[in-house]
Amino acid sequence: MVLEVAILNIKKGLSVGFENNFKKAEIIISSMKGYMSHELKKCIEQNDKYILLVNWETIEDHEIGFRQSEEYQKWKALLHHFYEPFPTVEHYR
């Protein structure tokens, strides 16, 4: 199992829109091959900051299966315009 970790800094004042779009986007990611589970947590100290944790069977399921899919383009359209700066994504064993 591989844990994907992304710190998401959302443009000021757009957290409600982000959360609404994330509800749509999580349906996309949860349907992908190799997806196991995910959690989105809101930061207590910083209102427009989140952490996204996604468990994948393999890193390839995330990096190739998801990121190179048509579904990723839908995910991107729903979420990427909220980020500032664009998040760094790391993987852990």
N, C-alpha and C positions, 0 to 999 in steps of 0.2 A: 504494500500500500504506500502511496505517495500523498503527502499533504501539500496542497497549493496554498500559499499565504500571500494575500495582497492587502496592503494598507491603502484605503480609498479616501482621498481628500476631495470632498465635494465642494463645488463653487458655493460661496457664501449665499445662504438663503434658499438653496435648491434641494435641501434634504428631503422634504416631503415629496417632491416630484421624483427624486431618485428612488425613494422607498416604494412609491407606487409603481414605477417602471421595473424595479427589481422583482416585484411580485410576478410580473409577466415574464421576466428574464429567467427566473429560477425554474420555471416550467421547461424552458429550453434546455438548460444545463442538466437538469435531472433526467432528461430523456436520452442523454448521450451514452454511448458505449463506454464502459469503464468507470462511469460515475458511481460513487458510493454514497456520499452524503455531503451536506454543506451547512455552514452557519454564517450568518451575517450579524455582526455585533456592532452596536453604536457606541462610540466613545463617550464616557461620562464627562471628561474634562473639556473636550472640544466638540461642539454641537454638530459640526459638518464633517466629522471623521468617523470612518468605519473600518472594521477588519473583516475580510472575507476569507473563510477557511473552507477548502473543498478537498474532500478525500477522493482520490482516483485509484484505480487498480494499478496503473502504470503511468509513468511520466509521458509516454507516447500517447496514451489515451487523452491527455490534456493538450500536449504540444502539437500533436498531429491530428488525432481524431476529432478533437473539438475545434482547435484554432484554425484548422484548414477546411472546416466544414461550412456549408451554407447556413447552418444554424448559428454559427459564430457571427456571421454578418448581421443576423437579426439581433443577437445579443449586443453586438457593437452599436447598432443603430439605437437600441433602447437605452444604453448606459454610458457610452464613451464620452458624450458631450457634457456629462456632469463633472468629469474629473479635472482637477487642477492642483498639482500637475498630474500627468498620466502616471498611474501606479506602477511601481516595480513589483513584479511577481517572482516569488521564490518557491522552491520545492524542498520538502524535508522528508526524511525517512522516518 
